Amino acid sequence: MLFVSPDNPSGSVYPEAEVRAIGEWAVKNNVWVITDEIYEHLTYGEHKFTSMPTLVPELANQCLIVNGVAKTYAMTGWRVGWMIGPKDIMKAATNFQSHATSNVANVSQVAALAAVSGDLSAVHMMREAFARRGALMHKMLSTIPGVTCMEPQGAFYCFPNFSGLLHRDIKGKTANSTLELADMILTDVNVAIVPGEAFGAPGFARFSFALGDDDLVDGIQRIIDYVK
Ligand SMILES: Cc1ncc(COP(=O)(O)O)c(C=O)c1O
């Protein structure tokens, strides 16, 4: 089972009791778990990250944790991540990677080491900025008639239900899917969103709030003006 919390694309965070229950279920049913903890430091309000093998230590022998520097340290593109799990699996993964990609660029590894050796003060600053931007984006999206949107709990995405914008006239065009709607929005108002089809969730759209406040307001306002 692949488990992601905080989640991309929904921006949701599983509560502790559910993470524990899922972990206990996996142990009982002998299911291996890969848990992707890359957004562990990006949660908002009362929502808190919890790690499944920490809550359910009996899971450790059938669990892999994956994580990396991309989100916590805003180091997307440096291509450094890590995996924690049983030794034999780590050995096999290392052998596989050494033949598949040789190694992670040394300069990236040194930069990542500097990041993980430091404190988390920069992350805490970024988390405040993300919390503000997520709330702002959620508020703006929620003003569009027919659109519903959960307030983001973690990561940096809003994932509104855009199905109310389909099958109706928008400036002389009609979108029959969020894939088509994303294309129209990109072509006509130059804003990039990821259609829910990319995640097996047609009718939804993923909005990233990992960008500056002014650009965020400008982008969402263009969509509001476009569809109204
Ligand atoms: C859930 C999740 N895991 C992992 C990653 C990968 O990050 P990277 O390949 O940049 O380390 C992403 C990036 O979007 C993500 O959303």
The ligand as a MOL file (V3000), in Angstrom:
LIG
                    3D

  0  0  0     0  0            999 V3000
M  V30 BEGIN CTAB
M  V30 COUNTS 16 16 0 0 0
M  V30 BEGIN ATOM
M  V30 1 C 3.8970 13.1580 -2.5200 0
M  V30 2 C 5.1940 13.4990 -3.2020 0
M  V30 3 N 6.2490 12.6790 -3.0280 0
M  V30 4 C 7.4230 12.9400 -3.6270 0
M  V30 5 C 7.5990 14.0470 -4.4280 0
M  V30 6 C 8.9200 14.1500 -5.1290 0
M  V30 7 O 9.7650 15.1190 -4.9070 0
M  V30 8 P 11.2100 15.0870 -5.6360 0
M  V30 9 O 11.1860 14.0720 -6.7190 0
M  V30 10 O 11.3530 16.4680 -6.1410 0
M  V30 11 O 12.1520 14.7410 -4.5390 0
M  V30 12 C 6.5370 14.9220 -4.6490 0
M  V30 13 C 6.6960 16.1070 -5.5280 0
M  V30 14 O 5.7860 16.6380 -6.1020 0
M  V30 15 C 5.2980 14.6440 -4.0050 0
M  V30 16 O 4.2310 15.4490 -4.1680 0
M  V30 END ATOM
M  V30 BEGIN BOND
M  V30 1 1 1 2
M  V30 2 1 2 3
M  V30 3 2 2 15
M  V30 4 2 3 4
M  V30 5 1 4 5
M  V30 6 1 5 6
M  V30 7 2 5 12
M  V30 8 1 6 7
M  V30 9 1 7 8
M  V30 10 2 8 9
M  V30 11 1 8 10
M  V30 12 1 8 11
M  V30 13 1 12 13
M  V30 14 1 12 15
M  V30 15 2 13 14
M  V30 16 1 15 16
M  V30 END BOND
M  V30 END CTAB
M  END
